[in-house]
Amino acid sequence: MPADFEGRIDHYTGRVSKKLDAVLPESEVEPCRLHEAMRYSVFNGGKRVRPLLVYATGECLGVPESKLDAPAAAIELIHAFSLVHDDLPAMDDDDLRRGKPTVHRQFDEATAILAADALQPLAFSVLTDLDGVPADRNVRLVKLLANACGSIGMTGGQSIDLRAEGRVLDVEELELMYALKTGALLHASIMSAGLLAEGIPADQIAALDGFSRAIGVAFQIRDDLLDVEGHTDVIGKPAGSDEGLRKATYPALFGIEASRKRCDELLAEGLQHLEVLDGVGSLAWLARYIVERGN
Ligand code: GRG
């Protein structure tokens, strides 16, 4: 296995893709169009950042890879579900995702809604299929993910986002929206590996919690910057769409320089949290990737 995390990325994305392939019904299984749309949404070139965070946290805490495949796949299924909904005409009304037609454009709106509807329960089904995990801990894992994607997590953040279009938010309101809309699932990725680790001291769990909250907000600010500064062919979705929708974003409200500065501050804050842990090289690599990524 390569010594650096970058060299292990293909190994981990391969593992989670294999698990996703195993749990998603084949496109030839009826209802074929629904299964085809579900597979299209999951296998169309995502970076798999959330599964990578699960594996990187597992590396740090000594959790075997085999225990991490199910939470990594479950979280990626929820992520895929959220993107299908996010792109719908009732939400951001996007035609392009990852350089390809969005699910409702490739199929039709009703199929996209149903595909997303089916990805979510599949995620929870996968999460109950863990080998060698005591039932009480498994239940806590299910609850962690349920809260992360519900009204006190991702869905709540999306609701604030939609209501904020055309409005001026202060920095606290904006960062709360980011923490929920985007940060909650990144937080669940890291904390799910924490839940599967044996005997981790409370200060280390608190450090992972602080780290994940900092990089969760930084992830969304970087996403905003890419929407302003990136090119459609690189970011895989129409550049400048936030401005078109009059979205409340960090660059729109506070400017590009302040956005870059806040990303750097959050990176430094996140890395500082990791100081109480050993074996954090992979998490630190991912944190830097999140604030420097080009797509
Ligand atoms: C899913 C429970 C649930 C409800 C739907 C639509 C919605 C509520 C939430 C959307 C939240 C959302 C789309 C947040 C944006 C997060 C974000 C920056 C996504 C892009 O993530 P990447 O860059 O994507 O990891 P790839 O394409 O690499 O997978």
Residues whose N, C-alpha, C, O or C-beta is under 5 A from the ligand:
A	BS01	GRG	G46 K47 R48 V49 I78 F81 S82 L83 H85 D86 C149 M154 T155 Q158 K181 T182 D223 N295
